[in-house]
């Protein structure tokens, strides 16, 4: 039967004790990790968020009643134990922080009993994620999960400390705001007092933080909750946290330097990792050409090689037709894999097709000095030799090629590069490669909408020397003052210099295909504010969840968020989302579709 604390107070946490405390009488409280009954002695491993402490129950010391109570505890019972710290006589555990000491119990109280947990409360369990998330409060007791969330708390405290010392003000922006559909889908919230109208949960504080610059708060930051109604994956959740900042009277160098200093401070103080100063920098064009990605993983080689000039007149129609259509031919050298089996190569071909390519050409420079190729019969020996030389291939290497439009060719090869690096274990562990990617295109073409879209958002400033192209129609070659911070091939976040001149903003809207009236309908409150003296400003936001995931080497951001959602955006623990009663719907002037009724189409 559970007891009350009856005036007891915890002296400290379990793993806060050391040999310096030997001889002291303390009270510990926590959960039973394990109990071992040796007849005359009982050992209990008591656990709290700091770690474990071995408790020794000797009937001569704790008394017959206390000894009996200790003999009845099971895993996850909650105990309060008072006793004297002493040095272990045997079985010293050098892998445990408190492995050289134990607590000789003088009294015990069972504060709470527990059912048998549905899975072991320990690290390295093979339990299915669905079960872990259903009983998330138990999963969070496991040391590795507590370690992740403790680090997350430390990091947010370090961020706040650094930003305050650097002159930033922490200001909260609204959670209920107007829907400005551009990009991901909004989560909508119906209004009770405005029938038929809806709020949107923020995808980011973008417009409000720009308004704060208009308001004169020249250095703003916020650890902001954001929401996007989009499909989930390992590094994406419907609700997430980002570190958001905006600065006035700055250029791109100021933002990059401020963010770099912040990251260097956080990684050094939180996990003891030194980030290079300066953080390397690469243009978007170079990143795409070398790695096939605007968030390249630079921890390993296997870079893309442009062989368009080498195969210009090679006779292989797949290559020549791509070049005739102003495309490109790119290759990668997978060193030491020239003897790869046909089944594995076919899987790579299938992957290339799944990523949007028409196929994947290959040359096997086998270890026995023979050469096998999927297209050798279409090329002369001399051209084949030139191509192998251009790829710097040796006996034992595998060469893979794509031929298509630039973006498709490099992105497909970039995906194959990453897949092979993982399969061949080429990516070093415990390495943190930061990279600034700069000079993004201002626009990207959407086949779905058959028009150019803003690659970042409509308020991103193009380079001044490219502004004349806004009216020429040559939108694909316009560079923007946008920048992303990348870590180990993961986009942590990004930002840009904002447009603060009315005439440039109007030209940007026109280039995107909507009138000033349409722009005012979507962003009117921001554009009106910009009529009252707006300073040059810039900002950035990076994902806190993703950063903690990388810092802890977690497999998913679910492992660094206390109560995450699963792939269909549901919460297995609380069973959200769920139905609500008719009265609540009536108050919001809403009706739901009956079961089996087709969804109303626009």
Secondary structure, 3 states (H helix, E strand, C coil): CCCCCCCCCCCCCHHHCCHHHCCCEEEEEEEEEEEEECCCEEEEEEEECCEEEEEEEEHHHHHHHHHHHHHCCCCCCEEEEEEEEEECCCCCCCCCCCCCEEEEEEEEEEEECCCCCCCCCCCCCCCCHHHHHHCHHHHCCCHHHHHHHHHHHHHHHHHHHHHHHCCCEECCCCCEECCCCCCCCCCEEECCCCCCCEEEECCCCHHHHHHHHHCCCCEEEEEEEEECCCCCECCECCEEEEEEEEEECCCHHHHHHHHHHHHHHHHHHHHCCCCCCCCCEEEHHHHHHHHCCCCCCCCCCCCCEECCCCCCCCCCHHHHHHHHCCCEEEEEEECCCCCCCHHHHHHHHHHHHHCCCCCCEEEEECCCCCEEECCHHHCCHHHHHHHHHHCCCCCCEEEEEEEECHHHHHHHHHHHHHHHHHHCCCCCCCCCCEEEEECCECEEEECCCCEEEECCCCCECECHHHCCHHHHCCHHHCEECEEEEEECCEEEEEEEEECCCHHHHHHHHHHCCCCHHHHHHHHHHHHHHCCCCCCCEEEEEEEHHHHHHHHCCCCCHHHHCCCCCCCCCCECCCCECCCCCHHHHHHCCCCCCCCCCCCCCC
